[in-house]
């Protein structure tokens, strides 16, 4: 007999009595059932999370004139004074390069009913792959955008110029990833 089979039999004999009365489970059988139940619960949780993300994805707006659900830009301003910042009022929206002397902001806009109380998180990775910033919280209003303004000059001086990754999470699940190159310099947006 192989040594690992002997070890397994020894372990089973330690945890499970040789005889049990009718209908009783041995300790090993109880442990085995608990292990299977916990695996089933994990699979169920993953399934429910996938279903929720699929439901949200179906609610994503298809109109290209709407604000993207995750975005990078220099700034936004209500240029036409209508009380709403439309897509044309986001300056430098989702450019591939940003100059460190210019304003910069990261945003997330999820037009999803029932979003209040759901969590969001944004992780920012440096060109070297290290997490340099983490921003998280809970949505407090439905259909709302939020943005996070950065001192891009300080970021580039501290972590260096190069391509940064912005990973967006909604309710614990990955939502989107954006990349942008930050350059040290002076220029208008």
Beta strands, then each sheet from edge to edge (+ up, - down):
strand 1: 70-73
strand 2: 75-76
strand 3: 90-91
strand 4: 97-99
strand 5: 104-109
strand 6: 119-125
strand 7: 131-138
strand 8: 145-150
strand 9: 162-170
strand 10: 173-183
sheet 1: 1+ 5- 8+
sheet 2: 2+ 3-
sheet 3: 4+ 10+ 9- 6+ 7-
end
